[in-house]
Amino acid sequence: MADIKYYDVILKPVITEKSMAGMGEKKYTFLVHPEANKSQVKEAVEKMFDGAKVKKVNTMNIPGKNRRRGAVVGKTAKTKKAIVWLTEDSKDIEIFTGL
């Protein structure tokens, strides 16, 4: 397993209707490094976004899909998603404001 620093854990936020609806409940969704575990995701969110206190983290591995382009068959990259719940007294994450 690679030595992953906290700034390498979170790749980008997931912006979908379902993830945006969860923001009212302080539930945020991110694409994370495929080898990151829940404690690394928690540490990364608390360090990158000041005032954020993580209550719970759920992660899910998403395997790559088979794609064809003519006779050539390939596979898309596998990804990992993390759903992060913040505590009631923590501040909201600023990157999602105004969306």
N, C-alpha and C positions, 0 to 999 in steps of 0.2 A: 504494500500500500504506500502510496506517495505521501510525502509530508505536505499537507495542504494548509496554507495560511488562511486566516479568516477572510481576507479580501479576495481570495480565489474561490470561496465556497459559493457565494451567490452570483449566478451568471446574469439573470435578468428577471424582471417581474412578469407574471402571466396576466395579460389583460384580456379577459373574456367576460361575458355577461354574468356567468356564474361566480367568477372570482370577484367581480365588482360588487355583486349583491352581498357577498360575505363581508365586505369592508365595514358595514354598519355594525357588525358583531365583533369587530376587531380581529378579523380572520383574513390573512394575506397569503397569496400564493406566489411562489418563486420557482424558477428553474435553477437547480443547484448542480454542483459538481457530482458526477456519477459515483465517486468514491467517498463522498462526504456522509457522515452519520448524523444522527439527530442532535447530539451534543455540539458538534461542530456548527451545525446550522443555527442553533440557539445562540452560541457564542458570537457568530458572525452578525446576526441581526442585532444583538444587544450592543456590539461594538460599532457597527456601521451607522445605526440610527440612534442618536442620543435620545434618552428618555423612554426608549422602548424596553419593556420587560416582558419576556416570553413566558407564557404559562404552559403551552403544550406545542409539540411539533409532530406532525404526521408526514411520513415520506412514502413515495411510491415510485417504483422503477417502471419505466415505459420502454418496452423493447422496440427495436427498429422495425419498420414495416418493409415488406418486400415490394419493390417497384420495378416495373418493366419499361424499357424504352426500346421498342422493336423486339429483337431476339435476345437482347442483353438483359439479364436479370441482376438487380443490385439490391442493396439494403440501405435504408436510411439509418442515421445514427441513433443509438439508444440514448435516452435522457432520464433524468430523475427530477421529480417535482416534490416540493415541500410546501405543506400548508402550515402556517404559523399562527397560533392564537396568542394574542397579547392579553395581559392582565387588565382589569377594569381601570386601575389607577395609572396605567402607562399612557404616554402620549402617542398620537397617531403617527404613522410613517408619512413623511412629507412628500415623497415622490408620487403618492397616489392622490394628493389633493389637487383639485382642479380638473380631474378626469371625469 
